[in-house]
Amino acid sequence: MDKITQSIIDHSFEYAKDLLEDTGQCYPFGAFVDKDEVVHPLEFEITDKKNIPNIESVIWSLQKYCETEMAEGNIIAYGLTYEADVQLEKGAVSIETVAIDITNKVAETTPIYYFPYQIINEGNVKFGETFAVKRI
């Protein structure tokens, strides 16, 4: 794994862990790497607390922003982090995960990384074994 991808994973996983421990939820957020290879956080700013956008709209907005910045040469990679239920086997119960979906100009194809978790009790989150799924 390249250094840029690892830096996005490290940053995003720590923030997701903090969110889950503090709130029990992981509202979608992003992280991007600038031309100097510095990681920066990226969140969707909610201005109207009465009309909170749905998860898909937030992810789409973050992705659109990052794609525009990447096309303009301002960033070289970004990752979007969100909760995802994953079914590992046909007929099996889904597991809760934090997914980190990375787009990196320097890497060929980056898989989507999944961090299974269970909330044991308030403020206590247990993470399982990380896995990645190759894009087809």
N, C-alpha and C positions, 0 to 999 in steps of 0.2 A: 504494500500500500504506500502511496506517495505521501510526502510530508503535508501537502495542502489538504488532502482528504482527511488525514489523521487529525489535523488541527481543527477542522470543522466538526468532526466526530467528538473530539475531546470537549470542545466548547459547548456543543449542543447537548451532549449527554449530561454534563454537569448542570446546565441550566434546567433541562427537563427533570432531572432528579430533584433539584431544589423546588421546582414548581409542584411536583407530585407530593413531596414531603410537606410543603407549606399549605397546599390547597386541595390535594387529592385529584387534581386535574392537570392536564398539560395542553393548554390552549396553543394552537399553532403559532410557531415563530420561525425565524430564519437566522442564518449567520452567513456572512459573505467574507471573501478574502480579496483585499485590494491588490493593486499592482506591486506593492512592497511586501506582499505575502503576510499581511497583518489581518487577523480575524476580527470582525466587527459584528455585534448583535444586530438583529433586525426584528422589529415587532410591528404588528398592525396597530395603528393608533385608533382607538375608539373614542370618537368625539361625542356621540349621542348614546348615553348609557341606557336609554329606553329602547333603542333600536340596534341591538348588538347583532352584527352580521353572522350568518351561519358559517360553519367550519369551512365548507367548500369555497365560499366567497373569500374568506381570509387567505386560504392557501393559494387560490387563483391570483389574488391581488399581490401577495408576496412574490409569487413566481413571475408575474408580469413585470413587476419592478426590477427583479434581479435579471431577467432576460434582457430588458431594455438597457440596464447598466452594463451587462456583459457585452451586448452588441456595440455599445459606445466605447468599450475598452476600459471602463472604469473599474471593473472587477474581473477576476480570473476564475472564480469558483463561488458556488453558494450551496447551502444546504437548507432544506425545509424540514422542520421537525413537527410531528403531529402524532396523536394517538391513533392506533390502528388495531382492530381485532383481526387476528390471523388464525386460519384453520390449517394446521400442519398436516393433517391426514383427512381423507374423505370420511365423512361421518363423525369425525372427532369434534369435541367442543372447542370453540374458538378461545384463544388466549389473548389477553390484553398486552399490547406492546407499545413502545415508543418507536416510531419509524423515523429514520433520517435519510432523506432522499437528496443525494448530492449530484450537482452538475459541475464538472471540472473541465476547463479548457485543455489542461495538460494531460489528463488521464484519458485513456481510451473510453471504455465503458465502465461506469462505476455502478456497482450493485446498490440496492436499497438495503440499508442496515436496520435490523430489528433488535430491540432490547426488551424481552419479555419482563413483565413485572407483576407483582401482587401487592396490594395495599394491605398490610397486616393489621394496622390500626392507625389512627390519626398520627401523622408525622413519621410513620415507619413503613418504608417501602422496601420490598425484597426483589432484587433483580435476578433473573435467570440467565442462562447461557445465551450470549449474543449470537445471532446468525445473520447471514446476508443472502439475498435472492438476486440472482443474475437477471439482468434485463434481457428480454428476448428481442 
